[in-house]
Amino acid sequence: MSKVDKNKETEQIRTLQNIGVAGTQAEVVQRYGSAAKEHFVAYTGADRETGQVLKKGLESISKEKISETQQYQSIKAQAGYAAEVKTVARENADKIIAGDKVRVSRTDDLPKGLTSSSGQSVGGVNNQLYDIISVGEDGSYIEGTARQLKYVGKDASECCDRLLQKKFDKYRDADASIEIPKDFYDGVRTELDKRIENLNDQIRRAEAKGNSEVAQRRRAQLEQVKKTKENLKQGKLTSDEAIEARLHPKLST
């Protein structure tokens, strides 16, 4: 091969390498751009690219009325909705960057007729059991991904107390995953472990005294605590991040 031909071949190889690098860079830029878009959609509540309009966005949540007499409770409740919206944005952004085709959605933003393989409703506004699910490229529900978000309580101890309330039995009965603030997770698990140990002690003492009625009640309570721990999931946001998303949605975005 002549020197001219060798130089030409080297130049062609360089050109192909540059094209490859440029293509890779463009693909990376596109993925991160699409990921960033998820956060803007969460803020505005609308995806201008697809035409989808969400039931709630951070901007609209921030305009909801706050009770004058129960300000903290009002903000916490609305922060729960903000946590749902922001969780969806964060998870979808991560999936886009990773090249995952699965998407996460609030049940409020999905058709009411969407069901699991067992016929359980996993879509529609104000779903009684689930806040967030994952769907495939065809929009079908991915089994086992439905969950309830509970950004409740001012700290881990109060969050634990709230989770064990009777009104949350419907989630335990349905074996629904319950996601709580990221910064509360370890503390709630520790608190649940303490209660499990305490209830086991009470059961042993009641049985030793022959008090079967008390032992039976404590066993029921023990199952409730164990089920809560079993279904507990760590959230994507801290409690403060959820409140920030409600009070300062632009800053949060």
Steps between C-alpha positions, in 0.01 A plus 500: 500500500638841400560777749212699346265202539613446860434866585160479333412187698615663827288804423196284426545312829529831686185628332305187594626525859392866518159411362469225761600734783261770377216248476564375852514854636175593324328193644621586851385861463160381378456259793594757762285761328201266507573423865510870587169547320331268749560757775352783295195284424464438875505875559259610224279192505512475121719320248500718189685233304238226550199719579439325833350715775555378855231514765737698722831681451717669762392844379129425544554327835682810628187707432267280705344667802670458838273480805541797732417294809694183404785640298760231571260211433385669180854547371594142592201359312582703189869408536386138470361573152819690413703198610305278259559737207868546579557128560365424153729763345810373681439136420417562135806723460719221643339243268552718193869549583539125552324422171213323678172504302283448810327814628349599834168682531257626760183292492310830469654546154400155371172357366255378763462169316866404545518188718744243632488134394273434799254767387602756764467860379840669469393811310259791529461809715496443878591132479422353842821299536775631275666831415773391258554206263741404222386436142665346195548660159148392402350664810421170672542462875817328622395259772622567853595865447192667653567696817356751740697808611459616859702813575343531844618613843754759610765233577557125479322425829185689404511351151507152656201582722304619198582192291364272774164675516195288421415709192816364336386138545364503143857528366619214722201286399580562132872430561576843352850645518516820703771751415605753764746794511859395435621660825232325709557148365774372732336657806160348421653154453680533835175607669311207346768258622462636854123450485539147368733414789266663753193318367682166507584565865136584576383181327742287702389662828132462415545133409696439821206640697251297298339815361419373149274797416779756552749276318263478202462879482876550515553243224263694275691820576828319434383390154398858423847631591681221313294559185573874518873432521487241221331742258703808593697666218749786506384806306692707248456824697554615855213655694660845461538453123130419471408815695742707290336366183164623635616843623774578245430295186728702271795470735426129543489450124 
